[in-house]
Amino acid sequence: APSESVMQMMLARGVTSPINVVPTGIYAEKFTRGSGKNLRKELGVPLEAFVIGHLGRLAPEKNLEFVAQSVAQFLKRNPDAHFLVGGKGPSEESLQQILHQSGVGDRLHLAGILKGKDLIDAYHAMNVFVFASQSETQGLVLTEAMAAGVPVIAVDAPGVREVVRDGINGRLLTEQNIEDFVGAIEWLKKQPADKLKKIKSSCQETAEHFSMKNSTEKALKMYFS
């Protein structure tokens, strides 16, 4: 199983075969080096801005309306904040609509589908990664963001709770509530430099736990133990 949450679902559905948790690994070291400044310049994001980010398929199952409503509220309260979104999908229009109706559409930056160096640079352009999907088997984008040293604000869900540790490498909210989500972003923005450095270090430690090397070792151990 790719996560503890999936293993528990399998057990609840009556699977009796032995189950081992082996996450899909990421090449964590690949995400440690990137140029957020370059991507910010390319997209017209001020270099001094506080950037909230999200990457992935822009689809209803990703709960993006809630994310957009929360980010819009944060942007209204923080004139120095911007929203960077990478990906494509059917929810793109509603996401744009929510931010424009809130009067902050000029601070939404749609980067489209990102690959290779551009993808890595996008993570490094962010101050925080936001996520509210309730349908993940494993939060790969969360571990990628953390490998780049980016803290995550997320709503508790399968595949997410295995990655995000509340107050350690980001914030994990028990309920889907806009005010709580906005408050969590505010909490991160207000962290002093020494505390933020510790959070970023914890992010990279988490990413290393989900590295390709560790996942491969777990898979081999399962077959040869």
Backbone as JSON, one array per atom type, in Angstrom:
{
  "sequence": "APSESVMQMMLARGVTSPINVVPTGIYAEKFTRGSGKNLRKELGVPLEAFVIGHLGRLAPEKNLEFVAQSVAQFLKRNPDAHFLVGGKGPSEESLQQILHQSGVGDRLHLAGILKGKDLIDAYHAMNVFVFASQSETQGLVLTEAMAAGVPVIAVDAPGVREVVRDGINGRLLTEQNIEDFVGAIEWLKKQPADKLKKIKSSCQETAEHFSMKNSTEKALKMYFS",
  "N": [[0.86, -1.19, 0.0], [0.48, 2.32, -0.67], [0.35, 4.12, 1.44], [-0.28, 4.55, 4.99], [-2.95, 5.15, 5.43], [-4.27, 4.05, 3.18], [-3.69, 1.38, 3.63], [-5.2, 0.92, 5.96], [-7.77, 1.27, 4.93], [-7.9, -0.89, 3.2], [-7.74, -3.02, 5.0], [-10.11, -2.57, 6.39], [-11.89, -3.27, 4.45], [-11.74, -5.94, 4.36], [-9.43, -7.26, 3.48], [-7.14, -9.83, 3.87], [-4.6, -10.69, 3.34], [-1.06, -10.24, 3.99], [0.0, -6.89, 4.49], [2.16, -4.39, 3.39], [3.48, -1.14, 3.87], [4.62, 0.86, 1.39], [5.7, 3.72, 0.28], [5.33, 5.62, -2.77], [8.3, 6.59, -3.98], [10.14, 9.72, -4.06], [12.54, 11.61, -5.92], [14.17, 13.15, -3.85], [16.46, 14.79, -3.58], [16.58, 16.09, -6.0], [14.77, 18.14, -5.87], [15.81, 19.97, -4.15], [17.33, 22.01, -5.18], [16.68, 24.94, -6.81], [15.41, 27.83, -8.63], [13.59, 30.17, -7.43], [13.37, 32.88, -7.83], [13.75, 33.33, -10.58], [11.43, 32.2, -11.74], [9.47, 33.74, -10.54], [10.04, 36.27, -11.64], [9.47, 35.7, -14.31], [6.73, 35.24, -14.25], [5.76, 37.59, -13.3], [5.61, 38.03, -10.57], [6.16, 39.82, -7.65], [9.43, 40.03, -6.24], [9.65, 40.34, -3.5], [7.28, 39.45, -2.5], [4.9, 37.57, -0.51], [4.34, 34.34, -1.2], [1.76, 32.14, -1.88], [1.27, 28.82, -2.78], [0.16, 26.29, -5.16], [0.17, 23.16, -6.73], [-0.74, 20.88, -9.33], [-3.32, 18.74, -10.76], [-6.03, 20.63, -11.82], [-8.84, 20.09, -10.64], [-12.22, 19.16, -9.62], [-12.15, 17.17, -7.56], [-9.94, 17.86, -6.14], [-10.66, 19.76, -4.4], [-10.59, 22.53, -4.86], [-12.14, 24.85, -4.86], [-12.61, 25.45, -2.2], [-9.96, 25.92, -1.41], [-9.37, 28.16, -3.06], [-11.24, 30.05, -2.08], [-10.32, 30.35, 0.52], [-7.68, 31.27, 0.14], [-8.23, 33.62, -1.23], [-9.42, 35.16, 0.78], [-7.22, 35.46, 2.47], [-5.49, 36.91, 0.8], [-6.91, 39.28, 0.55], [-6.57, 40.36, 3.05], [-3.87, 40.65, 3.19], [-1.93, 42.6, 1.48], [0.56, 42.19, 0.35], [0.69, 39.63, -0.53], [0.62, 36.87, -2.87], [-0.78, 34.5, -5.24], [0.25, 31.53, -6.55], [-0.31, 29.23, -9.05], [0.07, 26.06, -10.43], [-0.59, 23.91, -13.17], [-3.32, 22.3, -14.97], [-6.83, 22.03, -15.76], [-10.38, 21.23, -15.28], [-11.28, 22.88, -13.18], [-10.07, 25.3, -13.33], [-11.27, 27.64, -14.33], [-13.3, 28.25, -12.42], [-11.72, 28.7, -10.21], [-10.31, 31.0, -10.99], [-12.5, 32.72, -11.19], [-13.46, 32.92, -8.54], [-11.34, 34.27, -7.26], [-11.27, 36.67, -8.73], [-13.83, 37.71, -8.23], [-13.51, 38.26, -5.6], [-11.9, 40.39, -5.68], [-9.18, 40.16, -5.93], [-7.99, 39.11, -8.12], [-5.92, 40.02, -9.7], [-3.67, 39.22, -8.45], [-3.38, 36.57, -8.81], [-1.56, 34.01, -10.26], [-1.29, 32.06, -12.96], [0.44, 29.33, -13.92], [0.27, 27.24, -15.67], [0.88, 23.92, -17.04], [3.62, 22.46, -15.52], [6.93, 21.3, -15.87], [9.98, 19.43, -15.28], [12.75, 21.55, -14.8], [11.27, 23.91, -14.52], [9.14, 23.11, -12.91], [10.43, 22.51, -10.5], [11.52, 25.03, -9.94], [9.15, 26.39, -9.5], [8.21, 25.39, -7.04], [10.23, 26.46, -5.43], [9.65, 29.1, -5.65], [7.65, 29.56, -3.91], [6.32, 30.46, -0.66], [4.69, 29.03, 0.95], [2.84, 26.0, 0.68], [-0.38, 25.09, -0.31], [-3.14, 22.88, 0.37], [-6.0, 20.86, -0.03], [-7.23, 18.53, -0.75], [-9.33, 15.66, -0.48], [-9.05, 13.15, -1.37], [-6.71, 11.67, -1.73], [-4.32, 9.06, -2.26], [-1.74, 9.09, -1.65], [0.3, 11.79, -0.75], [2.04, 13.05, -2.99], [2.79, 15.55, -4.15], [3.02, 17.02, -1.88], [5.25, 16.0, -0.56], [7.16, 16.62, -2.47], [7.07, 19.44, -2.4], [7.97, 19.83, 0.21], [10.54, 18.78, 0.02], [11.73, 20.82, -1.32], [11.88, 22.56, 0.69], [9.54, 23.85, 1.44], [6.94, 24.71, 3.56], [3.78, 23.14, 4.38], [0.3, 23.78, 4.28], [-2.54, 22.11, 5.14], [-5.64, 20.23, 4.91], [-6.75, 17.71, 7.06], [-6.62, 14.4, 5.84], [-6.81, 11.15, 4.21], [-3.63, 9.95, 3.14], [-2.56, 12.44, 3.39], [-2.23, 13.03, 6.08], [-0.12, 11.4, 6.73], [2.06, 12.77, 5.93], [2.07, 15.57, 6.58], [2.87, 17.24, 9.51], [1.48, 18.7, 12.17], [2.36, 21.93, 13.09], [5.03, 21.31, 12.93], [6.17, 20.68, 10.31], [4.51, 22.29, 8.94], [1.01, 22.99, 8.81], [-1.69, 21.02, 9.89], [-4.98, 20.77, 9.51], [-7.83, 19.85, 11.33], [-10.46, 20.13, 10.51], [-12.43, 21.27, 7.72], [-12.4, 24.49, 7.3], [-12.75, 27.82, 6.48], [-11.83, 30.14, 7.9], [-10.09, 28.98, 9.77], [-8.21, 27.89, 8.02], [-7.19, 30.16, 6.76], [-6.14, 31.37, 9.03], [-4.11, 29.56, 9.63], [-2.32, 29.96, 7.52], [-1.65, 32.59, 8.09], [-0.38, 32.17, 10.53], [1.95, 30.85, 9.72], [3.14, 32.83, 8.13], [3.81, 34.7, 10.02], [5.84, 33.61, 11.5], [8.94, 33.81, 13.25], [12.29, 34.28, 11.91], [14.16, 32.3, 12.84], [12.53, 30.24, 13.78], [11.13, 29.65, 11.44], [13.19, 28.68, 9.87], [13.71, 26.3, 11.19], [11.31, 24.93, 10.73], [11.43, 24.63, 7.94], [13.66, 22.98, 7.77], [12.63, 20.7, 8.98], [10.75, 20.05, 7.06], [12.37, 19.15, 4.94], [13.53, 16.95, 6.14], [11.3, 15.32, 6.39], [10.71, 14.91, 3.68], [12.93, 13.41, 2.93], [12.41, 11.05, 4.23], [10.48, 10.03, 2.57], [11.91, 9.47, 0.32], [13.18, 8.19, -2.83], [15.23, 6.36, -2.44], [14.79, 5.4, 0.22], [12.24, 4.29, -0.1], [12.72, 2.31, -1.99], [14.42, 0.64, -0.55], [12.62, -0.25, 1.41], [10.83, -1.7, -0.19], [12.51, -3.74, -1.2], [13.24, -4.97, 1.17], [10.8, -6.04, 1.92], [10.44, -8.08, 0.02], [12.66, -9.72, 0.42], [12.92, -10.35, 3.06]],
  "CA": [[0.0, 0.0, 0.0], [1.32, 3.51, -0.74], [0.28, 4.9, 2.67], [-0.97, 3.92, 6.12], [-4.39, 5.35, 5.24], [-4.75, 3.05, 2.21], [-3.63, 0.09, 4.29], [-6.34, 0.83, 6.87], [-8.97, 1.09, 4.1], [-7.85, -2.27, 2.71], [-8.08, -3.89, 6.13], [-11.53, -2.36, 6.68], [-12.68, -3.92, 3.4], [-11.63, -7.38, 4.5], [-8.2, -7.86, 2.94], [-6.47, -10.6, 4.91], [-3.2, -10.89, 2.97], [-0.15, -9.3, 4.64], [0.12, -5.6, 3.8], [3.3, -3.55, 3.73], [3.38, 0.24, 3.36], [5.79, 1.29, 0.63], [5.32, 4.92, -0.47], [5.98, 5.91, -4.06], [9.39, 7.48, -3.62], [10.48, 10.87, -4.9], [13.97, 11.93, -5.94], [14.14, 14.33, -3.0], [17.59, 15.69, -3.81], [16.33, 16.85, -7.22], [13.94, 19.3, -5.56], [16.47, 20.87, -3.2], [17.96, 23.11, -5.91], [15.81, 25.6, -7.78], [15.46, 29.29, -8.62], [12.27, 30.78, -7.32], [13.43, 34.25, -8.36], [13.58, 33.3, -12.04], [10.03, 31.96, -12.08], [8.72, 34.92, -10.11], [10.23, 37.3, -12.66], [8.79, 35.27, -15.54], [5.28, 35.32, -14.06], [5.39, 38.91, -12.82], [5.38, 38.01, -9.12], [7.2, 40.61, -6.98], [10.42, 39.21, -5.54], [9.47, 40.46, -2.06], [5.93, 39.0, -2.16], [4.66, 36.31, 0.19], [3.67, 33.55, -2.24], [1.04, 30.91, -1.56], [1.33, 28.03, -3.99], [-0.52, 25.01, -5.32], [0.48, 22.5, -8.0], [-1.47, 19.63, -9.54], [-4.46, 18.8, -11.67], [-7.05, 21.55, -11.32], [-10.08, 19.33, -10.8], [-13.1, 19.26, -8.44], [-11.77, 16.28, -6.47], [-8.85, 18.48, -5.38], [-11.27, 20.69, -3.43], [-9.94, 23.81, -5.15], [-13.0, 25.99, -4.53], [-12.31, 25.78, -0.81], [-8.62, 26.52, -1.42], [-9.46, 29.49, -3.66], [-11.96, 30.93, -1.16], [-9.44, 30.62, 1.67], [-6.56, 32.11, -0.31], [-8.79, 34.94, -1.55], [-9.57, 35.87, 2.05], [-5.88, 35.8, 2.93], [-4.97, 37.96, -0.06], [-7.62, 40.53, 0.87], [-6.02, 40.87, 4.31], [-2.42, 40.8, 3.06], [-1.67, 43.17, 0.16], [1.85, 41.75, -0.19], [0.6, 38.2, -0.84], [0.23, 36.46, -4.23], [-1.17, 33.09, -5.35], [0.86, 30.88, -7.71], [-0.97, 27.94, -9.32], [0.58, 25.31, -11.57], [-1.44, 22.8, -13.57], [-4.47, 22.56, -15.82], [-7.96, 21.17, -15.47], [-11.71, 21.84, -15.37], [-11.57, 23.82, -12.11], [-9.29, 26.52, -13.52], [-12.16, 28.78, -14.52], [-13.95, 28.6, -11.15], [-10.66, 29.24, -9.36], [-10.12, 32.39, -11.42], [-13.73, 33.46, -10.9], [-13.51, 33.18, -7.1], [-10.38, 35.32, -6.9], [-11.67, 37.93, -9.35], [-14.99, 38.21, -7.5], [-13.02, 38.74, -4.3], [-11.12, 41.6, -5.92], [-7.73, 39.9, -5.84], [-7.63, 38.34, -9.3], [-4.66, 40.49, -10.27], [-2.56, 38.57, -7.73], [-3.38, 35.15, -9.15], [-0.61, 33.73, -11.35], [-1.49, 30.71, -13.48], [1.67, 28.95, -14.62], [0.04, 26.13, -16.59], [1.54, 22.65, -16.71], [5.05, 22.67, -15.28], [7.74, 20.08, -15.88], [11.42, 19.58, -15.18], [13.31, 22.66, -14.02], [10.2, 24.86, -14.22], [8.39, 22.57, -11.78], [11.26, 22.69, -9.31], [11.57, 26.47, -9.69], [7.84, 26.81, -8.97], [8.22, 25.12, -5.59], [11.14, 27.4, -4.77], [9.05, 30.44, -5.7], [6.58, 29.61, -2.91], [6.59, 30.53, 0.77], [3.87, 28.0, 1.56], [2.06, 25.2, -0.27], [-1.71, 24.84, 0.28], [-3.7, 21.63, -0.13], [-7.23, 20.51, 0.68], [-7.84, 17.34, -1.35], [-9.77, 14.61, 0.45], [-9.1, 11.9, -2.14], [-5.36, 11.23, -2.09], [-3.78, 7.81, -1.71], [-0.43, 9.51, -1.15], [0.5, 13.19, -1.12], [3.35, 13.22, -3.65], [3.14, 16.97, -4.3], [3.37, 17.53, -0.55], [6.64, 15.63, -0.29], [7.99, 17.4, -3.39], [7.16, 20.79, -1.85], [8.82, 19.79, 1.41], [11.92, 18.57, -0.42], [12.2, 22.16, -1.69], [11.89, 23.36, 1.91], [8.32, 24.64, 1.51], [5.95, 24.19, 4.5], [2.47, 22.82, 3.8], [-0.95, 23.96, 5.03], [-3.45, 21.13, 4.54], [-6.76, 19.7, 5.68], [-6.52, 16.3, 7.35], [-7.23, 13.46, 4.91], [-5.92, 10.03, 3.9], [-2.51, 10.29, 2.28], [-2.03, 13.75, 3.79], [-1.83, 12.98, 7.49], [1.16, 10.71, 6.85], [3.14, 13.67, 5.5], [2.05, 16.86, 7.27], [2.88, 17.17, 10.97], [0.99, 20.01, 12.59], [3.29, 22.74, 13.86], [6.4, 20.84, 12.74], [6.55, 20.99, 8.92], [3.38, 23.01, 8.37], [-0.2, 22.9, 9.64], [-2.67, 20.03, 9.48], [-6.23, 21.19, 10.13], [-8.74, 18.71, 11.52], [-11.73, 20.37, 9.83], [-12.41, 22.19, 6.58], [-12.98, 25.76, 7.74], [-12.0, 28.88, 5.82], [-11.14, 30.99, 8.87], [-8.98, 28.21, 10.32], [-7.21, 27.74, 6.97], [-6.55, 31.47, 6.64], [-5.36, 31.54, 10.24], [-2.92, 28.72, 9.54], [-1.38, 30.65, 6.63], [-1.18, 33.74, 8.87], [0.56, 31.64, 11.52], [3.23, 30.59, 9.06], [3.7, 34.1, 7.67], [4.29, 35.47, 11.17], [6.9, 32.92, 12.22], [10.25, 34.47, 13.19], [13.24, 33.63, 10.99], [14.76, 31.09, 13.4], [11.48, 29.21, 13.81], [10.85, 29.27, 10.05], [14.32, 27.85, 9.44], [13.5, 24.98, 11.79], [10.19, 24.32, 10.01], [11.93, 24.24, 6.62], [14.53, 21.83, 7.98], [11.73, 19.56, 9.24], [10.16, 19.71, 5.76], [13.33, 18.37, 4.17], [13.66, 15.67, 6.82], [10.12, 14.55, 6.0], [10.88, 14.52, 2.27], [13.94, 12.36, 2.88], [11.73, 9.83, 4.67], [9.73, 9.54, 1.41], [12.81, 9.48, -0.83], [13.22, 6.99, -3.66], [16.17, 5.44, -1.79], [14.13, 4.74, 1.35], [11.12, 3.48, -0.6], [13.31, 1.14, -2.63], [14.9, -0.24, 0.52], [11.43, -0.87, 2.01], [10.31, -2.69, -1.13], [13.44, -4.86, -1.22], [13.14, -5.67, 2.46], [9.55, -6.8, 1.91], [10.59, -9.27, -0.8], [13.77, -10.58, 0.79], [12.97, -10.64, 4.5]],
  "C": [[0.9, 1.24, 0.0], [1.3, 4.37, 0.52], [-0.45, 4.11, 3.75], [-2.48, 4.01, 5.93], [-4.97, 4.31, 4.28], [-4.72, 1.66, 2.84], [-4.84, -0.11, 5.21], [-7.64, 0.62, 6.09], [-9.04, -0.34, 3.58], [-8.24, -3.26, 3.8], [-9.57, -3.8, 6.46], [-12.42, -3.05, 5.65], [-12.45, -5.43, 3.35], [-10.41, -8.04, 3.9], [-7.46, -8.58, 4.07], [-5.01, -10.92, 4.58], [-2.31, -9.89, 3.72], [-0.01, -8.03, 3.8], [1.34, -4.86, 4.31], [3.1, -2.17, 3.12], [4.69, 0.62, 2.7], [5.38, 2.5, -0.2], [5.99, 4.97, -1.84], [7.06, 6.94, -3.78], [9.54, 8.66, -4.57], [12.0, 11.04, -4.87], [14.14, 13.25, -5.19], [15.25, 15.32, -3.31], [17.38, 16.57, -5.04], [15.58, 18.15, -6.93], [14.62, 20.3, -4.62], [17.08, 22.09, -3.88], [17.03, 23.67, -6.97], [15.93, 27.11, -7.66], [14.06, 29.87, -8.61], [12.24, 32.17, -7.91], [13.16, 34.27, -9.86], [12.11, 33.13, -12.42], [9.16, 33.15, -11.66], [8.83, 36.03, -11.15], [9.45, 36.97, -13.92], [7.29, 35.46, -15.44], [4.81, 36.69, -13.55], [5.03, 38.95, -11.35], [6.49, 38.82, -8.46], [8.15, 39.73, -6.17], [10.22, 39.24, -4.04], [8.11, 39.94, -1.58], [5.95, 37.73, -1.32], [3.8, 35.46, -0.73], [3.07, 32.27, -1.69], [1.0, 30.1, -2.85], [0.51, 26.76, -3.96], [-0.15, 24.45, -6.69], [-0.33, 21.21, -8.11], [-2.58, 19.81, -10.55], [-5.54, 19.67, -11.05], [-8.43, 20.95, -11.56], [-10.9, 19.37, -9.51], [-12.68, 18.37, -7.27], [-10.6, 16.82, -5.63], [-9.34, 19.55, -4.41], [-10.73, 22.12, -3.61], [-10.82, 25.03, -4.88], [-12.74, 26.43, -3.1], [-10.94, 26.46, -0.71], [-8.68, 27.95, -1.93], [-10.16, 30.48, -2.73], [-11.09, 31.32, 0.03], [-8.3, 31.56, 1.27], [-7.05, 33.52, -0.63], [-8.94, 35.79, -0.28], [-8.21, 36.33, 2.58], [-5.31, 36.96, 2.12], [-5.63, 39.3, 0.23], [-7.04, 41.18, 2.12], [-4.53, 41.17, 4.23], [-2.06, 41.29, 1.66], [-0.35, 42.71, -0.47], [1.84, 40.29, -0.62], [0.11, 37.97, -2.27], [-0.04, 34.97, -4.23], [-0.63, 32.52, -6.65], [0.27, 29.49, -7.88], [-0.37, 27.31, -10.56], [-0.32, 24.14, -11.88], [-2.57, 23.27, -14.47], [-5.61, 21.65, -15.43], [-9.27, 21.94, -15.45], [-12.03, 22.87, -14.28], [-10.84, 25.16, -12.26], [-10.18, 27.76, -13.6], [-12.81, 29.22, -13.21], [-12.95, 29.19, -10.17], [-10.42, 30.72, -9.69], [-11.31, 33.26, -11.01], [-13.8, 33.85, -9.42], [-12.56, 34.31, -6.72], [-10.74, 36.67, -7.51], [-12.87, 38.55, -8.62], [-14.61, 38.76, -6.13], [-12.15, 39.98, -4.44], [-9.62, 41.42, -5.86], [-7.23, 39.1, -7.04], [-6.32, 38.76, -9.94], [-3.44, 39.88, -9.59], [-2.59, 37.05, -7.85], [-2.48, 34.95, -10.36], [-0.75, 32.28, -11.78], [-0.29, 30.33, -14.35], [1.47, 27.84, -15.64], [0.76, 24.87, -16.14], [3.04, 22.87, -16.63], [5.78, 21.34, -15.23], [9.21, 20.43, -15.67], [11.84, 20.73, -14.29], [12.22, 23.67, -13.64], [9.37, 24.41, -13.02], [9.15, 22.8, -10.48], [11.34, 24.17, -8.94], [10.26, 26.98, -9.08], [7.76, 26.56, -7.47], [9.08, 26.14, -4.86], [10.64, 28.84, -4.82], [8.01, 30.64, -4.61], [7.12, 29.78, -1.49], [5.82, 29.45, 1.53], [3.07, 27.28, 0.47], [0.73, 24.86, 0.4], [-2.38, 23.66, -0.42], [-4.93, 21.26, 0.67], [-7.93, 19.29, 0.1], [-8.19, 16.31, -0.29], [-9.69, 13.23, -0.2], [-7.74, 11.36, -2.52], [-5.04, 9.85, -1.5], [-2.41, 8.07, -1.1], [-0.16, 10.92, -1.64], [1.85, 13.46, -1.74], [3.74, 14.69, -3.78], [3.54, 17.58, -2.96], [4.83, 17.22, -0.24], [7.6, 16.37, -1.24], [8.18, 18.82, -2.87], [8.1, 20.82, -0.65], [10.28, 19.55, 1.06], [12.56, 19.9, -0.82], [12.23, 23.09, -0.49], [10.65, 24.22, 2.09], [7.32, 24.01, 2.49], [4.59, 24.03, 3.84], [1.34, 23.13, 4.78], [-1.97, 23.05, 4.37], [-4.58, 20.78, 5.49], [-6.53, 18.2, 5.86], [-7.31, 15.4, 6.4], [-6.28, 12.29, 4.71], [-4.83, 10.45, 2.92], [-1.86, 11.61, 2.6], [-1.48, 13.69, 5.21], [-0.52, 12.22, 7.71], [2.35, 11.63, 6.57], [3.21, 14.93, 6.36], [1.93, 16.66, 8.78], [2.6, 18.56, 11.51], [1.99, 20.72, 13.5], [4.74, 22.37, 13.68], [6.9, 21.18, 11.33], [5.44, 21.73, 8.19], [2.23, 22.99, 9.34], [-1.15, 21.89, 9.04], [-3.96, 20.32, 10.23], [-7.22, 20.03, 10.2], [-10.05, 18.87, 10.78], [-11.54, 21.36, 8.68], [-13.15, 23.46, 6.96], [-12.12, 26.89, 7.19], [-11.21, 29.73, 6.81], [-9.93, 30.27, 9.47], [-7.84, 28.09, 9.3], [-6.45, 29.05, 6.78], [-5.65, 31.73, 7.84], [-4.07, 30.74, 10.23], [-1.87, 29.36, 8.63], [-0.79, 31.87, 7.35], [-0.12, 33.31, 9.88], [1.93, 31.44, 10.91], [3.91, 31.9, 8.66], [4.34, 34.88, 8.82], [5.43, 34.8, 11.94], [8.22, 33.69, 12.13], [11.23, 33.63, 12.38], [13.81, 32.34, 11.54], [13.78, 29.94, 13.45], [11.17, 28.71, 12.41], [11.95, 28.38, 9.5], [14.18, 26.43, 9.96], [12.38, 24.22, 11.08], [10.65, 23.81, 8.65], [12.85, 23.02, 6.72], [13.71, 20.57, 8.22], [11.06, 19.1, 7.95], [11.1, 18.79, 4.99], [13.61, 17.01, 4.82], [12.5, 14.75, 6.45], [10.26, 14.03, 4.58], [11.88, 13.37, 2.14], [13.34, 11.02, 3.3], [10.97, 9.18, 3.51], [10.6, 9.49, 0.15], [12.76, 8.15, -1.58], [14.12, 5.93, -3.01], [15.48, 4.68, -0.65], [12.99, 3.83, 0.9], [11.63, 2.2, -1.26], [13.79, 0.14, -1.59], [13.73, -0.96, 1.2], [10.87, -1.97, 1.12], [11.2, -3.93, -1.16], [13.36, -5.68, 0.07], [11.89, -6.54, 2.52], [9.72, -8.12, 1.15], [11.64, -10.23, -0.28], [13.86, -10.87, 2.28], [12.33, -11.99, 4.8]]
}
